Structures are given as structure tokens and as C-alpha cells.
């Protein structure tokens, strides 16, 4: 018997599918996004949930918090909560969180907001300072992986 014979298939559910050229707004005074990728906001694979990196965009494609990293973090955390619930989970299922910040000095503004939203969750977390994001208005991004307990 091979190692693959005993593996059961996992159902994959793609939540809030979108096309990048239709999602990113031209309302920020920039030309429309011409790169066309088909993505999902969340993917549930069995009892695991993977979220698209969340920024200042709400789930309808409106950007919040231009120049305000705390407001962007708040919007990102609200979207995390909603997406996890739509996938059948909750913030209590978060296992791994990766936080990307543009400016090191913004750590003191970002992490208290994250702490408010994910109090008593205790995920593993990695924080990174990066040189830029997909759009210049973005000051932070949060990436989440969750597992729904059986």
C-alpha cells in the first residue's frame, strides 16, 4: 500500500471569488487595475481556512483609512472576522497570523488594534517590515491561516 492510498479527498470551498481587474477600484484616482487574476478572499480546505491578505479594503472593494494605519488595520481585522465566519469558523480558530507593516514606527499603532480584535486567541504570529505593497495607499496587511477544530 502506498502512502496515498489511505488519503481521503478534502472538499475545497472558494469563498468570495473575484477578478483583480474588477475588484481594485479606480476611485483612488489611479487607472483601473489591468492585471487579471481570478482569486478568492477565502479558501476552506477541509477544516483549514486560508485568507487572502487583508488590508484597508472592505469586502466590496472600497478602501478605508488612507494615511491611517490604525484604520486600515481595523478594517483588515473586521474582514478577517467576517471571512472566517463565512467559511464556517471564527477568530478562535486562527492558528497563524503574519503581519506586514510598511513603517517600523507604525508597530505601536497596528498591534494594539490587532490585540483588540483577537483578544484571548493566542495565535502564532510573525511580524515583518516590508518595502511596499500592491498599492501605495496600503500601509499594512495581515495574512491568516485557521483550523476549525473537529
ChimeraX attribute file (.defattr): number of C-alpha atoms within 10 A of each C-alpha:
attribute: neighborCount
match mode: 1-to-1
recipient: residues
	/A:1	5
	/A:2	6
	/A:3	6
	/A:4	7
	/A:5	7
	/A:6	8
	/A:7	8
	/A:8	7
	/A:9	8
	/A:10	10
	/A:11	9
	/A:12	13
	/A:13	14
	/A:14	15
	/A:15	17
	/A:16	15
	/A:17	12
	/A:18	14
	/A:19	13
	/A:20	17
	/A:21	15
	/A:22	16
	/A:23	16
	/A:24	20
	/A:25	18
	/A:26	12
	/A:27	11
	/A:28	13
	/A:29	7
	/A:30	10
	/A:31	10
	/A:32	15
	/A:33	13
	/A:34	10
	/A:35	10
	/A:36	12
	/A:37	11
	/A:38	11
	/A:39	15
	/A:40	17
	/A:41	18
	/A:42	23
	/A:43	22
	/A:44	24
	/A:45	16
	/A:46	13
	/A:47	17
	/A:48	18
	/A:49	25
	/A:50	22
	/A:51	21
	/A:52	17
	/A:53	17
	/A:54	23
	/A:55	28
	/A:56	28
	/A:57	20
	/A:58	15
	/A:59	18
	/A:60	10
	/A:61	13
	/A:62	13
	/A:63	19
	/A:64	20
	/A:65	18
	/A:66	14
	/A:67	12
	/A:68	16
	/A:69	26
	/A:70	22
	/A:71	18
	/A:72	27
	/A:73	30
	/A:74	21
	/A:75	21
	/A:76	24
	/A:77	24
	/A:78	17
	/A:79	20
	/A:80	27
	/A:81	17
	/A:82	15
	/A:83	24
	/A:84	26
	/A:85	12
	/A:86	14
	/A:87	22
	/A:88	12
	/A:89	21
	/A:90	17
	/A:91	22
	/A:92	18
	/A:93	19
	/A:94	24
	/A:95	18
	/A:96	16
	/A:97	17
	/A:98	16
	/A:99	22
	/A:100	24
	/A:101	23
	/A:102	19
	/A:103	15
	/A:104	11
	/A:105	10
	/A:106	16
	/A:107	19
	/A:108	10
	/A:109	14
	/A:110	21
	/A:111	15
	/A:112	14
	/A:113	19
	/A:114	18
	/A:115	13
	/A:116	11
	/A:117	17
	/A:118	16
	/A:119	11
	/A:120	10
	/A:121	13
	/A:122	14
	/A:123	18
	/A:124	11
	/A:125	12
	/A:126	12
	/A:127	13
	/A:128	15
	/A:129	15
	/A:130	14
	/A:131	9
	/A:132	15
	/A:133	15
	/A:134	6
	/A:135	10
	/A:136	10
	/A:137	19
	/A:138	22
	/A:139	25
	/A:140	28
	/A:141	22
	/A:142	21
	/A:143	19
	/A:144	22
	/A:145	21
	/A:146	22
	/A:147	19
	/A:148	19
	/A:149	9
	/A:150	4
